[in-house]
């Protein structure tokens, strides 16, 4: 994941940008409960900070870019999308270390067949591990 801001944003002048400074800013974040939103929350928690309080939640990329154009908000995007947008001048990437990378994985099963008991145990073990990794501590 990566933080993005509008070109000319004041935070672009700071290097490196402290998480505490970013935490006080207004953010555009993915909807509550999404994996990316949980990653943002965990990033701040690991720094002993509460997640940003001033947030707008959306999954609409066009909305994110329009809000950034008109404000000093920070948004979080998947890193490949952030880099693509930054390369094309749509956003800029502030010097903020975002340590929550997104893992590429999934489970594909056939809905029309019953799988072996061992496969069911394996799938549940993977899901349990994913819940442990991707769930925000209360």
C-alpha positions as CSV (number, residue, x, y, z in Angstrom):
1,X,0.0,0.0,0.0
2,X,1.1,3.6,-0.5
3,X,0.1,7.0,0.6
4,X,-0.8,9.6,-2.1
5,X,-1.5,13.3,-2.1
6,X,-2.1,16.0,-4.7
7,X,0.9,17.6,-6.5
8,X,2.1,20.5,-4.5
9,X,0.8,19.1,-1.1
10,X,2.7,20.6,1.9
11,X,3.6,17.2,3.2
12,X,5.8,16.6,0.1
13,X,8.3,19.0,1.5
14,X,8.9,16.8,4.6
15,X,11.4,14.0,4.4
16,X,10.8,11.6,6.0
17,X,7.3,12.2,7.1
18,X,6.5,11.0,10.6
19,X,3.5,8.8,11.1
20,X,2.3,11.0,13.9
21,X,2.2,14.0,11.5
22,X,0.3,11.9,8.9
23,X,-2.1,10.6,11.6
24,X,-3.3,14.1,12.4
25,X,-4.1,14.7,8.7
26,X,-7.5,14.1,7.0
27,X,-7.5,10.8,5.1
28,X,-9.4,9.1,2.3
29,X,-9.4,5.4,3.1
30,X,-11.1,2.2,1.8
31,X,-14.4,1.2,3.4
32,X,-14.2,0.0,7.0
33,X,-13.7,-3.7,7.2
34,X,-11.8,-4.0,3.9
35,X,-8.3,-5.6,3.9
36,X,-6.6,-2.3,2.9
37,X,-8.4,-0.4,5.6
38,X,-7.3,-2.9,8.2
39,X,-3.8,-2.6,7.0
40,X,-3.9,1.2,7.5
41,X,-5.3,0.7,11.0
42,X,-2.6,-1.8,11.9
43,X,0.2,0.4,10.5
44,X,-0.8,3.2,13.0
45,X,-1.3,0.7,15.8
46,X,2.2,-0.7,15.4
47,X,3.5,2.9,15.8
48,X,1.4,3.2,19.0
49,X,-0.9,5.7,17.4
50,X,-4.7,5.5,16.9
51,X,-5.8,5.4,13.3
52,X,-6.7,8.8,11.8
53,X,-10.0,10.2,13.1
54,X,-10.8,12.5,10.2
55,X,-11.5,10.1,7.4
56,X,-13.7,9.7,4.3
57,X,-14.3,6.1,3.3
58,X,-14.6,5.2,-0.4
59,X,-13.6,2.5,-2.8
60,X,-14.1,4.8,-5.9
61,X,-10.8,5.7,-7.4
62,X,-12.2,8.6,-9.4
63,X,-13.7,10.0,-6.2
64,X,-10.3,9.7,-4.5
65,X,-8.4,11.6,-7.2
66,X,-11.1,14.3,-7.3
67,X,-11.0,14.8,-3.5
68,X,-7.2,14.9,-3.5
69,X,-7.2,17.6,-6.3
70,X,-9.3,19.9,-4.1
71,X,-7.8,19.3,-0.6
72,X,-4.8,18.5,1.5
73,X,-6.1,15.0,2.3
74,X,-3.9,11.9,2.2
75,X,-5.3,8.8,0.5
76,X,-4.1,5.2,0.7
77,X,-4.1,3.1,-2.5
78,X,-2.6,-0.2,-3.5
79,X,1.0,0.5,-4.3
80,X,0.9,-0.5,-8.0
81,X,-2.1,1.9,-8.5
82,X,-0.4,4.7,-6.6
83,X,2.8,4.3,-8.7
84,X,0.8,4.3,-11.9
85,X,-1.1,7.4,-11.0
86,X,2.1,9.1,-9.8
87,X,3.9,8.3,-13.0
88,X,1.1,10.0,-14.9
89,X,1.1,13.0,-12.6
90,X,-2.4,12.3,-11.2
91,X,-1.1,12.1,-7.6
92,X,2.2,12.4,-5.8
93,X,3.7,10.0,-3.2
94,X,4.8,11.7,0.1
95,X,7.8,10.4,1.9
96,X,5.7,8.3,4.3
97,X,6.8,4.8,5.1
98,X,3.8,2.5,4.6
99,X,4.7,-0.9,6.0
100,X,1.5,-2.8,5.2
101,X,2.1,-4.6,1.9
102,X,-0.7,-6.4,0.3
103,X,-0.2,-10.1,-0.3
104,X,-1.4,-11.7,-3.5
105,X,-3.3,-14.9,-2.7
106,X,-6.7,-16.5,-2.8
107,X,-8.5,-19.8,-2.5
108,X,-10.4,-21.1,-5.5
109,X,-12.8,-24.0,-5.0
110,X,-15.3,-25.6,-7.2
111,X,-18.9,-25.0,-6.0
112,X,-20.3,-28.1,-7.8
113,X,-18.0,-30.6,-6.1
114,X,-17.3,-31.7,-2.5
115,X,-13.6,-31.6,-1.7
116,X,-11.7,-34.1,0.5
117,X,-11.7,-33.7,4.3
118,X,-8.0,-33.0,4.2
119,X,-8.6,-30.1,1.8
120,X,-11.3,-28.7,4.0
121,X,-8.9,-28.8,7.0
122,X,-6.2,-27.1,5.0
123,X,-8.5,-24.3,3.7
124,X,-9.7,-23.6,7.3
125,X,-6.1,-23.4,8.5
126,X,-5.3,-20.9,5.8
127,X,-8.4,-18.9,6.6
128,X,-7.5,-18.9,10.4
129,X,-4.0,-17.7,9.6
130,X,-5.4,-15.0,7.3
131,X,-7.8,-13.8,10.0
132,X,-4.9,-13.6,12.5
133,X,-2.8,-11.6,10.0
134,X,-5.4,-9.3,8.6
135,X,-7.7,-8.6,11.6
136,X,-7.1,-5.4,13.6
137,X,-6.6,-5.9,17.3
138,X,-9.4,-4.5,19.4
